[in-house]
Structures are given as C-alpha cells and as structure tokens.
Amino acid sequence: MKLEGLRLLILSKLADGRLPLYSIPRVWGGPGNGETCDACGIIVTKDEFVIEGTSLAGGKGPLQLHASCFWIWETERQPQLAPRGPASPGYGDPHLVTTRPTRTRGTL
C-alpha cells in the first residue's frame, strides 16, 4: 500500500473509532506471527515487526500494528487531540500540538 493511501486509511479509522485516538502506555514488539494489522488490514509476516499494546480506552483486545503503521498512527492521532480554533496554540499547523496550563487568579 502506498504511504499516502495508508495515511488516509489510518485517518479514516481514527475518525470513526476503529483506531484509538489516545496513546498506548506500554507497547511491546517482535517478529510477526500472522497477526492482522489493525491499521492496514494486511497480515504481519515473520519477516516483519509487529507492535502490540492495549489502549487505555479498553473494551477491545490489544492493538496490533506493523511498525510502519504504528508510526503513522502515532503521528496522525496527536493532531486529532489538539484543541481547535484560532485561539488554540498551534492553530493552522497540524503537526504542532501544544497545550499550556491556565490559571485563574486565586487558584493553584
């Protein structure tokens, strides 16, 4: 699958919930063993590297991805979590995700 097509597929799966938006706190990997990649739907062979992890969202089994699909997922999910709108930090730059804590006078 071409890189741009794979990126669009992953974005589609992020948008409709087939892939989680939130990070996976612990991942592990190793040689594939016939798993189906949750991102591209292609079998991960023994000659390829699979990355697995369990999402904090729960309710689903472990996420299994080709290493390349994992990095695209990781890159594309982060802008989806960013605040939207002109007042938001990084507005207009989909690769810049910045959050700044705010304080109200009299609170810690």
FENVEN-V985053 format. One record per pair of residues at least 6 apart in sequence whose C-alpha atoms are under 6 Angstrom apart, sorted by the first residue. I is the first residue (numbers start at 1). J is the second residue. D is the distance in Angstrom with one decimal. If there is no record, write none. Layout:
I|J|D ; I|J|D
This chain:
10|39|5.9 ; 13|19|5.3 ; 21|77|5.3 ; 24|55|4.9 ; 27|52|5.6 ; 27|53|4.5 ; 28|51|5.7 ; 28|52|5.5 ; 29|50|5.4 ; 29|51|4.3 ; 29|52|5.9 ; 30|49|5.5 ; 30|50|5.6 ; 31|46|5.3 ; 31|48|5.8 ; 31|49|4.6 ; 31|50|6.0 ; 32|44|5.0 ; 32|45|4.9 ; 32|46|4.5 ; 32|48|5.6 ; 32|49|5.4 ; 32|50|5.2 ; 33|45|5.9 ; 33|46|5.4 ; 34|43|5.6 ; 34|44|5.3 ; 34|45|5.4 ; 35|43|5.6 ; 35|44|5.4 ; 36|42|5.6 ; 36|43|4.4 ; 37|64|5.4 ; 37|65|4.5 ; 38|64|5.7 ; 38|65|5.8 ; 49|67|5.8 ; 50|65|5.6 ; 50|66|4.8 ; 50|67|5.7 ; 51|64|5.8 ; 51|65|5.3 ; 51|67|5.8 ; 52|63|5.4 ; 52|64|4.5 ; 53|62|5.3 ; 53|63|5.3 ; 54|62|4.5 ; 54|63|5.9 ; 79|94|5.8 ; 82|97|5.8 ; 89|98|5.8 ; 90|96|5.3 ; 90|97|6.0
